[in-house]
Amino acid sequence: MNVFINRRILRGLVFAPVVFFLAACSSAPSRPAEILTERNLASSELEAAYRSMNTGAYEGALDYINDARRRAVAVDDPVLRVESSIALGTALFTAGDVDGALAEWKRAETEAEEENLAELAALARVYTAKGTLKKNGGQGAAAVSKSIQDEMEALSDNKLYTAFAWQTLGLSRKYEGLTAEAEEALMESFRIHEEELYLESAAFDWFAVASVRSEAGDYDGALDALKEALSFDRRSENKYGVGEDWLAMGKVLMKAGRKEDALKAFSRSGEIFSAAGFRRKAEEAEALKASVYSN
């Protein structure tokens, strides 16, 4: 009898660690079905790149884009590869390299189509439309506007892509000389950016509205729009944007013949750019300030 009991105890001791191990395993967290570390980092870097471009930090934007592109290629993520190409094209466009931007956006469109990414292919085509407007000085704007409208449905599920399409359509309508239609499109973009709290983009929408109004000779309306842009740039602490808003106000005031007010606006712009470390923009503001009474 004692032998039987001892054997049962012995068997319990031998198997107890196994049971404990299995129990421990059953309570451990499940392993993820997909690892997203590199992709999340790349996505964050692309967002930072656009923020840098909006605030005038173009070199920093390129660093973010290049690193995001490296991560996207390393994990072979088609979406991020296309998005990084679109971002690089945007950086090149912002720096004035329109041909380089168009080539990069075409690359993005081709890769998106090969990967059956219809939404990103449509987005790349809208960016190409923007580059085409710039390269051709607005010639053929009616055809460009039509091409943008053709892409709207493919972008409808993404609010920010849709906002960009409306914004680009507004600029195209401006080139067509359709003031009311241009402003209407830009305000569609603004409503999305305001709702989604993309403050810098909302500021640019108003900045573009000011350009439309100024070109149409509505200087008071342009100044009102620039004040709206200024309010959003201030809210986002976009130092570059704030300086640009005051610079644009000075230019509009000069057109309106209000030289004293223009002088104050150029002075404010120069102060902002100097304090923020944008030396070339500060020099531009000072040059405009010096030219007030020479014109």
Secondary structure, DSSP 4 states (H G I P E B T S, - for coil): -HHHHHHHHHHHHHHHHHHHHHHHHHTSPPPPSS--HHHHHHHHHHHHHHHHHHTT-HHHHHHHHHHHHHHHHHTT-HHHHHHHHHHHHHHHHHTT-HHHHHHHHHHHHHHHHHTT-HHHHHHHHHHHHHHHHHHTTTTTHHHHHHHHHHHHHHHTT-HHHHHHHHHHHHHHHHHHT-HHHHHHHHHHHHHHHHHTT-HHHHHHHHHHHHHHHHHTT-HHHHHHHHHHHHHHHHHTT-HHHHHHHHHHHHHHHHHTT-HHHHHHHHHHHHHHHHHHT-HHHHHHHHHHHHHTTT-
